[in-house]
Amino acid sequence: MTLIDLANPTRFLALTARVLPWLAAATVILLTIGLYQAAYAPDDYQQGATVKIMFIHVPNAWLSMFVWGVMSIASLGTLVWRHPLADVAAKAAAPIGAAFTFLALLTGSLWGRPMWGTYWEWDARLTSVLILFLMYLGLMALWRAVDDPSRAARAAAVLTLVGALNLPIIKFSVDWWNTLHQPASVMRMGGSALDKSFLVPLLVMAIAFTLLFVTLHLAAMRNEILRRRVRSLQMMQASRVAFSSELGAGSRQENASKGAA
C-alpha cells in the first residue's frame, strides 16, 4: 500500500485498524521501561530528585512543537495538494498537541519552583510556549465556530502556517535572549551535556511519548473520519425527509385543486 492509496479514507481505516493494536502495545512497553529507568536514575548533584521531572517535561516540550510541525505539513496538504485526509490529520492533532503543551507548562512550573524560586516567570521560552498553547486552543475554537468544514479547514490551515513562525522562536529563545531557562543540553553542537544515566532514560521516554502521539493521532483521525461519515449520512437522510415532505405537500395541494374543480 502506497502513500497515495492512504488518501482513500476506507483504506486508511483498514490500515489503522491493523496497526493501532501494535502501536499501543509498543507504547505501553516503552513507557514502562522508560518510567522504570527514570525512577532508578540517580539524583543530580545540584537539583537532587527534582531532576526526574525532566523525564516527563522534556518529551512533552519536544512534542508540543513536533505536533505543530505535523499540523503545518497537513496544512500545506490542505492548501496546496488538496489531500483528502490533510484537514483530518490537522484537526485530530490539535487537542493532542494542546495536551502535550499544557503538560510541558505544568511540569516546567513544578520544576522551576525549587530551581528558580517561582512557578512562573515571563521569560522568553516560557512565554513563547504559552503562546503556542493559546494558538492550539484558538485553532480548536476555530474548527468549532465555523459550520462549513471546507471553510474551517482553509482558515485553520492559514492560521497553522502563520503560527509555525513561533517554533524557531521557542527553539532558539534561550540563545537569542538572556533567559532563566537552561540552554539545549541534549541536541547541541559537541554532543549531549547529559550523563548517560540521564540521557538513556530521557531518550526512551521521548520515543515512548512519540509513539503515544502517533497512536492517539491515528485513533483520533479514525474517529474524525467516522464522525464525518455519520454527519454526511444524517444530512442525506434529512434531505430525503425534506424532499419527501415537499412531494407530499405538492400531491396534497394537487389533489385539493382537483377536488375544488
C-alpha positions, -999 to 999 in steps of 0.1 A, spaced: 0 0 0 15 34 -11 10 68 5 -13 77 -24 -35 48 -15 -38 62 20 -56 92 6 -86 69 4 -103 71 38 -116 35 36 -81 21 30 -67 44 58 -93 30 82 -84 -6 73 -47 0 77 -50 18 111 -73 -10 124 -44 -34 119 -16 -11 131 -31 5 162 -30 -25 185 7 -30 178 14 7 183 -5 7 216 15 -23 228 48 -8 218 39 25 236 30 7 268 62 -13 268 84 16 261 66 38 287 70 11 313 108 7 305 113 45 305 94 51 338 114 23 354 147 37 342 136 72 353 126 60 387 160 44 393 181 72 377 205 89 402 197 122 418 215 152 403 242 167 425 226 202 422 189 195 416 185 164 436 155 143 429 138 172 412 158 164 381 135 134 374 107 158 364 129 162 332 119 127 320 83 139 317 88 176 309 113 173 281 93 148 259 62 169 263 80 201 254 95 184 223 61 170 212 44 204 218 65 217 189 66 185 169 28 182 168 25 218 155 51 209 128 29 179 118 -1 202 116 18 226 95 27 199 69 -10 188 70 -20 225 64 2 225 33 -16 193 22 -49 212 26 -40 244 8 -16 231 -18 -22 194 -25 -58 192 -15 -52 159 2 -85 144 14 -71 135 49 -49 166 54 -76 185 73 -85 154 93 -49 150 103 -45 186 114 -78 187 133 -71 154 151 -37 165 161 -47 199 177 -62 186 210 -33 162 215 -7 189 209 -26 212 233 -24 184 260 13 180 255 19 217 256 -2 220 288 18 192 304 51 209 294 40 241 310 27 223 342 58 202 347 81 231 338 64 252 366 68 223 391 105 220 380 110 258 382 97 263 417 126 247 435 152 258 409 142 294 403 121 301 434 89 307 414 64 287 394 62 312 366 84 339 350 77 359 319 108 346 303 112 342 265 110 304 265 80 301 289 61 330 272 66 316 237 54 281 248 23 297 265 16 315 232 18 281 214 -7 267 239 -31 296 233 -27 290 195 -37 254 199 -68 265 218 -76 291 191 -74 265 164 -97 242 182 -122 271 188 -120 280 151 -129 245 139 -159 246 163 -170 281 153 -172 276 115 -200 254 103 -187 248 68 -159 222 71 -141 233 39 -140 270 51 -129 259 86 -101 237 70 -87 266 49 -89 291 77 -72 267 102 -45 258 77 -36 295 72 -35 301 110 -14 270 115 12 281 89 14 316 104 17 300 139 46 279 127 67 311 129 67 306 167 85 273 166 120 287 159 113 314 185 107 287 211 137 267 200 163 295 199 148 318 226 174 306 251 202 316 226 187 349 214 177 363 248 190 361 284 165 337 299 162 317 332 155 285 311 186 264 306 201 261 271 199 229 250 216 200 267 207 171 245 207 181 208 236 206 205 269 210 188 296 190 205 272 163 218 249 159 247 258 175 280 238 149 299 254 119 316 245 85 302 224 77 333 201 106 325 204 105 287 193 69 281 160 71 301 153 105 286 156 92 250 135 61 259 108 84 273 110 106 242 105 77 219 76 64 241 58 97 241 63 100 203 47 66 199 19 77 222 13 107 200 12 85 168 -12 61 185 -35 88 197 -33 107 165 -42 77 143 -71 68 167 -83 104 166 -81 105 128 -102 73 126 -128 89 149 -129 121 129 -134 102 96 -162 81 111 -178 112 126 -178 130 92 -193 99 76 -221 98 102 -227 136 97 -229 131 59 -254 103 64 -275 124 87 -275 153 62 -285 129 34 -313 115 55 -325 150 64 -325 160 27 -345 129 18 -371 136 45 -374 173 34 -377 162 -2 -404 136 7 -423 163 27 -422 186 -3 -435 159 -26 -463 150 -1 -473 187 2 -473 191 -36 -495 160 -40 -520 171 -14 -522 206 -30 -528 190 -64 -555 167 -51 -572 197 -33 -572 216 -66 -587 187 -85 -614 183 -58 -623 220 -60 -626 218 -97 
